[in-house]
Amino acid sequence: MATTGPRQIKKAKLVLLGDVGTGKSSLVLRYLKGEFVEFQESTIGAAFFTQTVVINDETVRFEIWDTAGQERYHCLAPMYYRGAAAAVVVYDITNPQKE
């Protein structure tokens, strides 16, 4: 029986973008830990998480960047999403002021 070397882990950068209070951190917490916190503290700058999953016999390590939604941090957003494989844009459908 032939043996193979260690499985190569692919990396994929994923960023969450959106205004303050739209639930970006809640989505990440729900995905990573299966938990929901009703009153989540606002993210300052960005938070970084990792999650490794196996998809079709390939191991993928997601590098998840949860960016802050406050206006004062908007200038930092390009630094976080540079090189991202995917972005999740989160918005509040109950807020008609933000279109």
Helices and strands as residue ranges (DSSP letters): E 9-18, H 24-33, E 46-55, E 58-67, G 71-76, H 77-81, E 86-90
